[in-house]
Amino acid sequence: MPNNKVFSFFYFIIIVALGLMAGCNSNEKPVDEFIIHGKLKNTLGEKIVLQQLKIDSLKPIDSVNIDDNGEFIFKHKPQGISFYLLKVSDDNFITLLADKGEKIEITGDLRQLANEYNVTGSDGSTLLCEFNTHTRENYRKTDSLYKVQTLYQDSANYVAIKKNIDSVFETVFADQQQYNQKFIQKNRTSLSSLIALYQVFGRQKVLNERDHFSIFKLLDSTLFMIYPQNDYVLELHTRVKGIELAQKEKLQNLALLDSGRAAPDIKMKNIGGFPQNLSTLKGRYTLVLFWAASSQPSIKSLDSYKWIYKKYRDKGFQVYAVSFDKDRRTWEYGVRENHLSWINVSDLLGWNSPVVKDYSIDTIPHAILIDRDGRILKRGIGSDMLAGWLNKIYKF
């Protein structure tokens, strides 16, 4: 799997991409270089900078002063196609995907270049512009949601308001997910699709390896044939191969989780901060529930498990809920607001927790029923099936 340093580059790429917004809209072309010519309005001779986005750093390429006519020009001989940052300031920039032989024309307003620019002469840069036009509209919607949340954060109805806000955000997020997948499928031969693949939206990855691996694999298989030596593509290729290896390991681990096998012990602290190992519950039928307060599917599943727990707890049934939250306040809020009176534990490592591998978890909520001896009865058990099992277990 890729190291954090490499992944941080792609997270940075996404942050940079927020500067790519608005409209997207001869000349003899250079052979071994690309030319960027810009004509901007509202200029006062400012300096504009060109930087290359490397895998783990920003490489300065050149800087020029915009002339009295609002024009500037860059010429650069690249080794190959790459991402570049065209920056007026730290909060006013656009990202380009430039290659040899391109003559790129940029127009816009210097004062808000990130919000108002047009680009021609570069297919990759044009695609980035189109992608971010859609993304920016969704960001406008989420910005409005954030303002409403801030406005009513001290309101007595905050909880209800927050639920409505979360619901609207889910709709916007789902739209972004669908758009990104369609964008990648349509433009799978373009490096611009890497932006859509690794995009972070509202602090969440729009596409992730667990739920959208087919998209990762599709883009890897296409780009690797076209750009086998490109650093960005090699990183994706390494990532995909790592995931495939992990999937093979998962199949091996799943064999250790068959019915009748001993459930791997879980050693975590409960919500009060005290050690609460799973092995201490031997002698009781226990549901190990993997969930997260930050996961809406998890939250929606809680009510069905809660009534089962209430019905059978006096007979000795217990729920051992393992949270994949990384933020303690989010976890505590979820436990409190949903009135979860069973055992709640977490190591606050999220998907980096060792239990993910031990129990081969790839989605939540996920539940496993274990018997009094700590052996697995049923893996991936839903609430309806759980009710049937417990009815048979406790009817005698």
TIVOVEX-392624 format. One record per residue (C-alpha): residue number from 1; residue in one letter; x, y, z. Coordinates in nm, 4 decimals, always signed. Layout:
BEGIN
SITE num residuo       c1       c2       c3
SITE NUM       A        X        Y        Z
...
This chain:
BEGIN
SITE num residuo       c1       c2       c3
SITE   1       M  +0.0000  +0.0000  +0.0000
SITE   2       P  +0.1238  +0.3599  -0.0557
SITE   3       N  +0.2953  +0.5399  +0.2238
SITE   4       N  +0.1473  +0.8444  +0.3900
SITE   5       K  +0.3942  +1.0723  +0.2165
SITE   6       V  +0.2726  +0.9676  -0.1258
SITE   7       F  -0.0916  +0.9805  -0.0275
SITE   8       S  -0.0423  +1.3300  +0.1165
SITE   9       F  +0.0496  +1.4413  -0.2341
SITE  10       F  -0.2867  +1.3334  -0.3670
SITE  11       Y  -0.4651  +1.4967  -0.0755
SITE  12       F  -0.2709  +1.8130  -0.1625
SITE  13       I  -0.3688  +1.7737  -0.5273
SITE  14       I  -0.7328  +1.7829  -0.4200
SITE  15       I  -0.6852  +2.0945  -0.2099
SITE  16       V  -0.5099  +2.2565  -0.5044
SITE  17       A  -0.7947  +2.1537  -0.7305
SITE  18       L  -1.0313  +2.3712  -0.5312
SITE  19       G  -0.8579  +2.6594  -0.7012
SITE  20       L  -0.9697  +2.5299  -1.0402
SITE  21       M  -1.3119  +2.6749  -1.0928
SITE  22       A  -1.5456  +2.8547  -1.3318
SITE  23       G  -1.5654  +2.8564  -1.7089
SITE  24       C  -1.3754  +2.6184  -1.9349
SITE  25       N  -1.4097  +2.6919  -2.2313
SITE  26       S  -0.2906  +2.8634  -3.3039
SITE  27       N  -0.1138  +2.8718  -3.4579
SITE  28       E  +0.2050  +2.6929  -3.4615
SITE  29       K  +0.2646  +2.4678  -3.1634
SITE  30       P  +0.5971  +2.4051  -2.9909
SITE  31       V  +0.7475  +2.0563  -3.0166
SITE  32       D  +0.9509  +1.9855  -2.7039
SITE  33       E  +0.8009  +2.2495  -2.4774
SITE  34       F  +0.4698  +2.3907  -2.3731
SITE  35       I  +0.3804  +2.7583  -2.3762
SITE  36       I  +0.1407  +2.9220  -2.1350
SITE  37       H  +0.0157  +3.2607  -2.2465
SITE  38       G  -0.2223  +3.4541  -2.0264
SITE  39       K  -0.4148  +3.7758  -2.0593
SITE  40       L  -0.5800  +3.8848  -1.7361
SITE  41       K  -0.7804  +4.1857  -1.6337
SITE  42       N  -0.7483  +4.3927  -1.3155
SITE  43       T  -0.3703  +4.3591  -1.3044
SITE  44       L  -0.1113  +4.5952  -1.1564
SITE  45       G  +0.2130  +4.4315  -1.2619
SITE  46       E  +0.1866  +4.1474  -1.0117
SITE  47       K  +0.4198  +3.8490  -1.0163
SITE  48       I  +0.2737  +3.5170  -1.1261
SITE  49       V  +0.4449  +3.1873  -1.0452
SITE  50       L  +0.4553  +2.8486  -1.2190
SITE  51       Q  +0.5240  +2.5401  -1.0055
SITE  52       Q  +0.5222  +2.1711  -1.0886
SITE  53       L  +0.3353  +1.9334  -0.8602
SITE  54       K  +0.5727  +1.6462  -0.7959
SITE  55       I  +0.4759  +1.3318  -0.6056
SITE  56       D  +0.5924  +1.4700  -0.2725
SITE  57       S  +0.6791  +1.8348  -0.3318
SITE  58       L  +0.6280  +2.1550  -0.5283
SITE  59       K  +0.9043  +2.2305  -0.7760
SITE  60       P  +0.9510  +2.5973  -0.8763
SITE  61       I  +0.9604  +2.6366  -1.2540
SITE  62       D  +0.9557  +3.0103  -1.3225
SITE  63       S  +0.8020  +3.3436  -1.2265
SITE  64       V  +0.7273  +3.6550  -1.4313
SITE  65       N  +0.5711  +3.9949  -1.3816
SITE  66       I  +0.2438  +4.0568  -1.5606
SITE  67       D  +0.2912  +4.3404  -1.8113
SITE  68       D  +0.0852  +4.6566  -1.8503
SITE  69       N  -0.1531  +4.4807  -2.0854
SITE  70       G  -0.2234  +4.2095  -1.8313
SITE  71       E  -0.0238  +3.9542  -2.0279
SITE  72       F  +0.2361  +3.6981  -1.9262
SITE  73       I  +0.4070  +3.4008  -2.0872
SITE  74       F  +0.5824  +3.0871  -1.9662
SITE  75       K  +0.7855  +2.8422  -2.1719
SITE  76       H  +0.8929  +2.5114  -2.0248
SITE  77       K  +1.0443  +2.1880  -2.1564
SITE  78       P  +0.8870  +1.9091  -1.9497
SITE  79       Q  +0.9973  +1.5464  -1.9395
SITE  80       G  +0.6351  +1.4508  -1.9881
SITE  81       I  +0.2790  +1.5379  -1.8983
SITE  82       S  +0.2408  +1.6736  -1.5451
SITE  83       F  +0.0323  +1.8861  -1.3117
SITE  84       Y  +0.1298  +2.2499  -1.2642
SITE  85       L  +0.0231  +2.5231  -1.0289
SITE  86       L  -0.0232  +2.8719  -1.1751
SITE  87       K  -0.0274  +3.0945  -0.8701
SITE  88       V  -0.0855  +3.4593  -0.7978
SITE  89       S  -0.0929  +3.4016  -0.4208
SITE  90       D  -0.1444  +3.1167  -0.1761
SITE  91       D  -0.5212  +3.1543  -0.1983
SITE  92       N  -0.5496  +3.2518  -0.5639
SITE  93       F  -0.4304  +2.9895  -0.8113
SITE  94       I  -0.5354  +2.7360  -1.0733
SITE  95       T  -0.4048  +2.3917  -1.1639
SITE  96       L  -0.3106  +2.2864  -1.5146
SITE  97       L  -0.2327  +1.9505  -1.6727
SITE  98       A  +0.0272  +2.0375  -1.9352
SITE  99       D  +0.2266  +1.8377  -2.1893
SITE 100       K  +0.4833  +1.8949  -2.4607
SITE 101       G  +0.3546  +2.0663  -2.7713
SITE 102       E  +0.0691  +2.2494  -2.6028
SITE 103       K  +0.0093  +2.6191  -2.6428
SITE 104       I  -0.2161  +2.7063  -2.3527
SITE 105       E  -0.4189  +3.0257  -2.3501
SITE 106       I  -0.5607  +3.1555  -2.0229
SITE 107       T  -0.7932  +3.4483  -1.9664
SITE 108       G  -0.9603  +3.5661  -1.6504
SITE 109       D  -0.9721  +3.8114  -1.3640
SITE 110       L  -0.6508  +3.8307  -1.1637
SITE 111       R  -0.8377  +3.9307  -0.8466
SITE 112       Q  -1.0342  +3.6071  -0.8499
SITE 113       L  -0.8457  +3.3854  -1.0891
SITE 114       A  -0.9529  +3.0695  -0.9101
SITE 115       N  -1.3172  +3.1627  -0.9618
SITE 116       E  -1.3090  +3.3180  -1.3071
SITE 117       Y  -1.0826  +3.1887  -1.5789
SITE 118       N  -1.0960  +3.0194  -1.9196
SITE 119       V  -0.8383  +2.7818  -2.0642
SITE 120       T  -0.7844  +2.6527  -2.4173
SITE 121       G  -0.5065  +2.4658  -2.5938
SITE 122       S  -0.4737  +2.1854  -2.3372
SITE 123       D  -0.7156  +1.8965  -2.3238
SITE 124       G  -0.6079  +1.7951  -1.9740
SITE 125       S  -0.6408  +2.1458  -1.8333
SITE 126       T  -0.9803  +2.1870  -1.9954
SITE 127       L  -1.1028  +1.8643  -1.8350
SITE 128       L  -0.9787  +1.9808  -1.4954
SITE 129       C  -1.1683  +2.3022  -1.5447
SITE 130       E  -1.4887  +2.1174  -1.6329
SITE 131       F  -1.4510  +1.8874  -1.3346
SITE 132       N  -1.4071  +2.1736  -1.0934
SITE 133       T  -1.6986  +2.3692  -1.2337
SITE 134       H  -1.9269  +2.0930  -1.1107
SITE 135       T  -1.7322  +2.0522  -0.7867
SITE 136       R  -1.7433  +2.4206  -0.7088
SITE 137       E  -2.1220  +2.4259  -0.7354
SITE 138       N  -2.1423  +2.1464  -0.4795
SITE 139       Y  -1.8977  +2.3302  -0.2553
SITE 140       R  -2.1233  +2.6342  -0.2694
SITE 141       K  -2.4064  +2.4172  -0.1407
SITE 142       T  -2.1996  +2.2779  +0.1456
SITE 143       D  -2.0763  +2.6250  +0.2352
SITE 144       S  -2.4394  +2.7286  +0.2744
SITE 145       L  -2.5018  +2.4281  +0.4984
SITE 146       Y  -2.2045  +2.5208  +0.7144
SITE 147       K  -2.3350  +2.8742  +0.7547
SITE 148       V  -2.6750  +2.7445  +0.8659
SITE 149       Q  -2.5113  +2.5046  +1.1113
SITE 150       T  -2.3013  +2.7854  +1.2576
SITE 151       L  -2.6029  +3.0153  +1.2809
SITE 152       Y  -2.8062  +2.7624  +1.4802
SITE 153       Q  -2.5309  +2.5937  +1.6818
SITE 154       D  -2.6678  +2.7382  +2.0077
SITE 155       S  -3.0301  +2.6726  +1.9202
SITE 156       A  -3.2440  +2.4420  +2.1330
SITE 157       N  -3.3378  +2.2648  +1.8098
SITE 158       Y  -2.9757  +2.2165  +1.7041
SITE 159       V  -2.9916  +1.8357  +1.7031
SITE 160       A  -3.2902  +1.8298  +1.4660
SITE 161       I  -3.1367  +2.1018  +1.2491
SITE 162       K  -2.8063  +1.9122  +1.2366
SITE 163       K  -2.9856  +1.5970  +1.1202
SITE 164       N  -3.1497  +1.7903  +0.8363
SITE 165       I  -2.8162  +1.9441  +0.7418
SITE 166       D  -2.6510  +1.6031  +0.7426
SITE 167       S  -2.9275  +1.4678  +0.5209
SITE 168       V  -2.8788  +1.7448  +0.2651
SITE 169       F  -2.5027  +1.6964  +0.2758
SITE 170       E  -2.5496  +1.3258  +0.2025
SITE 171       T  -2.7454  +1.4186  -0.1097
SITE 172       V  -2.4763  +1.6601  -0.2274
SITE 173       F  -2.2020  +1.4091  -0.1476
SITE 174       A  -2.3843  +1.1349  -0.3388
SITE 175       D  -2.4109  +1.3657  -0.6396
SITE 176       Q  -2.0355  +1.4295  -0.6253
SITE 177       Q  -1.9673  +1.0551  -0.6027
SITE 178       Q  -2.1792  +0.9827  -0.9082
SITE 179       Y  -2.0223  +1.2675  -1.1035
SITE 180       N  -1.6674  +1.1572  -1.0199
SITE 181       Q  -1.7342  +0.7997  -1.1295
SITE 182       K  -1.8893  +0.9110  -1.4583
SITE 183       F  -1.6041  +1.1575  -1.5145
SITE 184       I  -1.3439  +0.8843  -1.4675
SITE 185       Q  -1.5268  +0.6365  -1.6894
SITE 186       K  -1.5609  +0.8978  -1.9628
SITE 187       N  -1.2035  +1.0277  -1.9323
SITE 188       R  -1.0150  +0.7181  -1.8225
SITE 189       T  -0.7332  +0.7870  -2.0706
SITE 190       S  -0.6609  +1.1274  -1.9132
SITE 191       L  -0.4482  +1.1977  -1.6062
SITE 192       S  -0.7124  +1.4526  -1.5098
SITE 193       S  -0.9158  +1.1597  -1.3789
SITE 194       L  -0.6639  +1.1196  -1.0964
SITE 195       I  -0.8069  +1.4389  -0.9475
SITE 196       A  -1.1546  +1.2848  -0.9442
SITE 197       L  -1.0200  +0.9558  -0.8088
SITE 198       Y  -0.8448  +1.1076  -0.5082
SITE 199       Q  -1.0769  +1.3986  -0.4367
SITE 200       V  -1.1564  +1.4825  -0.0742
SITE 201       F  -1.4925  +1.6500  -0.0264
SITE 202       G  -1.6091  +1.7713  +0.3138
SITE 203       R  -1.3159  +1.5883  +0.4776
SITE 204       Q  -1.4257  +1.2616  +0.3200
SITE 205       K  -1.2728  +1.0777  +0.0284
SITE 206       V  -1.5333  +1.0859  -0.2458
SITE 207       L  -1.4189  +0.7482  -0.3752
SITE 208       N  -1.2463  +0.4910  -0.1589
SITE 209       E  -1.0666  +0.1666  -0.2267
SITE 210       R  -1.3144  -0.0469  -0.0325
SITE 211       D  -1.6353  +0.0616  -0.2067
SITE 212       H  -1.5034  +0.1758  -0.5443
SITE 213       F  -1.2101  -0.0515  -0.6175
SITE 214       S  -1.3426  -0.1280  -0.9657
SITE 215       I  -1.2972  +0.2408  -1.0528
SITE 216       F  -0.9409  +0.2403  -0.9176
SITE 217       K  -0.8633  -0.0710  -1.1186
SITE 218       L  -1.0258  +0.0648  -1.4352
SITE 219       L  -0.8198  +0.3836  -1.4255
SITE 220       D  -0.5004  +0.1976  -1.3382
SITE 221       S  -0.5378  -0.0540  -1.6213
SITE 222       T  -0.5957  +0.2234  -1.8742
SITE 223       L  -0.3401  +0.4818  -1.7633
SITE 224       F  -0.0640  +0.2269  -1.7012
SITE 225       M  -0.0785  +0.1196  -2.0664
SITE 226       I  -0.0544  +0.4809  -2.1845
SITE 227       Y  +0.1844  +0.6287  -1.9260
SITE 228       P  +0.3856  +0.3355  -1.7806
SITE 229       Q  +0.6691  +0.5633  -1.6647
SITE 230       N  +0.4624  +0.8506  -1.5255
SITE 231       D  +0.5136  +0.9011  -1.1514
SITE 232       Y  +0.1447  +0.9678  -1.0798
SITE 233       V  +0.0421  +0.6559  -1.2709
SITE 234       L  +0.3100  +0.4413  -1.1076
SITE 235       E  +0.1811  +0.5458  -0.7662
SITE 236       L  -0.1723  +0.4421  -0.8602
SITE 237       H  -0.0451  +0.1147  -1.0067
SITE 238       T  +0.1420  +0.0361  -0.6844
SITE 239       R  -0.1674  +0.1192  -0.4823
SITE 240       V  -0.3927  -0.1081  -0.6897
SITE 241       K  -0.1479  -0.3984  -0.6722
SITE 242       G  -0.1273  -0.3491  -0.2964
SITE 243       I  -0.5051  -0.3629  -0.2667
SITE 244       E  -0.5198  -0.6818  -0.4710
SITE 245       L  -0.2604  -0.8380  -0.2433
SITE 246       A  -0.4591  -0.7273  +0.0602
SITE 247       Q  -0.7700  -0.8878  -0.0886
SITE 248       K  -0.5869  -1.2193  -0.1163
SITE 249       E  -0.4778  -1.1879  +0.2458
SITE 250       K  -0.8357  -1.1100  +0.3393
SITE 251       L  -0.9563  -1.4369  +0.1891
SITE 252       Q  -0.7000  -1.6178  +0.3995
SITE 253       N  -0.8122  -1.4312  +0.7105
SITE 254       L  -1.1770  -1.5057  +0.6384
SITE 255       A  -1.0988  -1.8756  +0.6554
SITE 256       L  -0.9981  -1.8157  +1.0184
SITE 257       L  -1.3371  -1.6584  +1.0882
SITE 258       D  -1.5526  -1.9513  +0.9883
SITE 259       S  -1.8228  -2.0719  +1.2229
SITE 260       G  -1.6755  -2.2632  +1.5151
SITE 261       R  -1.3465  -2.0740  +1.5103
SITE 262       A  -1.2335  -1.8774  +1.8150
SITE 263       A  -1.3085  -1.5066  +1.7744
SITE 264       P  -0.9858  -1.3000  +1.7832
SITE 265       D  -0.9636  -1.1101  +2.1087
SITE 266       I  -1.0172  -0.7347  +2.0966
SITE 267       K  -0.8259  -0.5280  +2.3506
SITE 268       M  -0.9610  -0.1757  +2.3740
SITE 269       K  -1.0759  +0.0777  +2.6298
SITE 270       N  -1.4429  +0.1469  +2.6883
SITE 271       I  -1.5954  +0.4894  +2.6635
SITE 272       G  -1.5077  +0.5515  +3.0284
SITE 273       G  -1.1402  +0.5002  +2.9511
SITE 274       F  -1.1027  +0.1585  +3.1168
SITE 275       P  -0.9762  -0.1629  +2.9507
SITE 276       Q  -1.2631  -0.3820  +2.8285
SITE 277       N  -1.1384  -0.6845  +2.6373
SITE 278       L  -1.3768  -0.8978  +2.4360
SITE 279       S  -1.2423  -1.2106  +2.6056
SITE 280       T  -1.3847  -1.0935  +2.9403
SITE 281       L  -1.7347  -1.1629  +2.8052
SITE 282       K  -1.6899  -1.5404  +2.7826
SITE 283       G  -1.9898  -1.7122  +2.9333
SITE 284       R  -2.2323  -1.4843  +2.7480
SITE 285       Y  -2.3613  -1.4814  +2.3943
SITE 286       T  -2.2178  -1.1611  +2.2493
SITE 287       L  -2.2746  -0.9584  +1.9365
SITE 288       V  -1.9568  -0.7852  +1.8215
SITE 289       L  -2.0830  -0.4787  +1.6346
SITE 290       F  -1.8423  -0.2769  +1.4227
SITE 291       W  -1.9776  +0.0720  +1.3574
SITE 292       A  -1.8953  +0.4457  +1.3647
SITE 293       A  -2.0887  +0.7479  +1.4818
SITE 294       S  -1.9603  +0.9240  +1.1694
SITE 295       S  -2.1171  +0.6549  +0.9468
SITE 296       Q  -2.4783  +0.7183  +0.8534
SITE 297       P  -2.5427  +0.3532  +0.7581
SITE 298       S  -2.4212  +0.2602  +1.1069
SITE 299       I  -2.6516  +0.5118  +1.2736
SITE 300       K  -2.9502  +0.3888  +1.0734
SITE 301       S  -2.8875  +0.0309  +1.1858
SITE 302       L  -2.8716  +0.1055  +1.5585
SITE 303       D  -3.2442  +0.1035  +1.6375
SITE 304       S  -3.2889  -0.2521  +1.5130
SITE 305       Y  -3.0007  -0.3754  +1.7279
SITE 306       K  -3.1124  -0.1725  +2.0299
SITE 307       W  -3.4526  -0.3391  +2.0624
SITE 308       I  -3.2917  -0.6834  +2.0327
SITE 309       Y  -3.0441  -0.5940  +2.3064
SITE 310       K  -3.3229  -0.4666  +2.5294
SITE 311       K  -3.5222  -0.7881  +2.4780
SITE 312       Y  -3.2409  -1.0324  +2.5547
SITE 313       R  -2.9948  -0.8538  +2.7844
SITE 314       D  -3.1604  -0.9887  +3.0985
SITE 315       K  -3.1039  -1.3382  +2.9623
SITE 316       G  -2.7298  -1.2742  +2.9438
SITE 317       F  -2.6974  -1.1354  +2.5894
SITE 318       Q  -2.4384  -0.8599  +2.5447
SITE 319       V  -2.3345  -0.6227  +2.2663
SITE 320       Y  -1.9691  -0.5279  +2.2312
SITE 321       A  -1.9704  -0.2257  +1.9982
SITE 322       V  -1.6376  -0.1380  +1.8385
SITE 323       S  -1.6308  +0.2165  +1.7039
SITE 324       F  -1.4201  +0.3072  +1.3997
SITE 325       D  -1.4396  +0.6776  +1.4799
SITE 326       K  -1.1125  +0.8677  +1.5035
SITE 327       D  -1.2523  +1.1676  +1.6886
SITE 328       R  -1.3434  +1.0980  +2.0506
SITE 329       R  -1.6060  +1.3727  +2.0667
SITE 330       T  -1.7847  +1.2319  +1.7628
SITE 331       W  -1.7850  +0.8853  +1.9192
SITE 332       E  -1.9074  +1.0109  +2.2569
SITE 333       Y  -2.1777  +1.2201  +2.0910
SITE 334       G  -2.2982  +0.9201  +1.8914
SITE 335       V  -2.3145  +0.6976  +2.1997
SITE 336       R  -2.4952  +0.9623  +2.4043
SITE 337       E  -2.7434  +1.0789  +2.1421
SITE 338       N  -2.8370  +0.7254  +2.0401
SITE 339       H  -2.8611  +0.6021  +2.4009
SITE 340       L  -2.6251  +0.3084  +2.3522
SITE 341       S  -2.6203  +0.1367  +2.6894
SITE 342       W  -2.4214  -0.1679  +2.5816
SITE 343       I  -2.0395  -0.1946  +2.5963
SITE 344       N  -1.8787  +0.0700  +2.3769
SITE 345       V  -1.5062  +0.0471  +2.2971
SITE 346       S  -1.2640  +0.2099  +2.0551
SITE 347       D  -0.8934  +0.2638  +1.9957
SITE 348       L  -0.9789  +0.5776  +1.7913
SITE 349       L  -0.7632  +0.4532  +1.5038
SITE 350       G  -1.0514  +0.4328  +1.2593
SITE 351       W  -0.9809  +0.2060  +0.9646
SITE 352       N  -0.6187  +0.1801  +1.0759
SITE 353       S  -0.7255  -0.0257  +1.3766
SITE 354       P  -0.5751  -0.3792  +1.3921
SITE 355       V  -0.9274  -0.5241  +1.4238
SITE 356       V  -0.9953  -0.4289  +1.0610
SITE 357       K  -0.7471  -0.6937  +0.9492
SITE 358       D  -0.8230  -0.9374  +1.2317
SITE 359       Y  -1.1913  -0.9465  +1.1393
SITE 360       S  -1.1552  -0.8688  +0.7658
SITE 361       I  -1.3852  -0.5677  +0.7892
SITE 362       D  -1.4378  -0.3750  +0.4672
SITE 363       T  -1.7676  -0.2050  +0.5413
SITE 364       I  -1.9723  -0.0981  +0.8412
SITE 365       P  -2.1982  -0.1731  +1.0117
SITE 366       H  -2.0765  -0.5304  +1.0416
SITE 367       A  -2.1812  -0.7741  +1.3147
SITE 368       I  -2.0562  -1.1121  +1.4363
SITE 369       L  -2.2368  -1.3335  +1.6864
SITE 370       I  -2.0134  -1.5366  +1.9195
SITE 371       D  -2.1121  -1.8032  +2.1696
SITE 372       R  -2.0424  -1.8451  +2.5409
SITE 373       D  -1.7044  -2.0037  +2.4634
SITE 374       G  -1.5946  -1.7127  +2.2504
SITE 375       R  -1.6406  -1.9002  +1.9238
SITE 376       I  -1.7957  -1.7567  +1.6111
SITE 377       L  -2.1543  -1.8594  +1.5460
SITE 378       K  -2.2380  -1.6310  +1.2542
SITE 379       R  -2.0344  -1.3688  +1.0704
SITE 380       G  -2.2067  -1.0762  +0.8940
SITE 381       I  -2.5312  -1.1286  +1.0802
SITE 382       G  -2.8087  -0.8742  +1.0265
SITE 383       S  -3.0630  -0.7684  +1.2862
SITE 384       D  -3.3434  -0.9852  +1.1434
SITE 385       M  -3.1270  -1.2956  +1.1419
SITE 386       L  -2.9898  -1.2082  +1.4867
SITE 387       A  -3.3416  -1.1980  +1.6322
SITE 388       G  -3.4081  -1.5465  +1.4939
SITE 389       W  -3.0860  -1.6888  +1.6347
SITE 390       L  -3.1407  -1.5427  +1.9807
SITE 391       N  -3.4997  -1.6623  +1.9872
SITE 392       K  -3.3757  -2.0193  +1.9361
SITE 393       I  -3.0868  -1.9786  +2.1808
SITE 394       Y  -3.2898  -1.8409  +2.4693
SITE 395       K  -3.6192  -2.0249  +2.4261
SITE 396       F  -3.4887  -2.3202  +2.6249
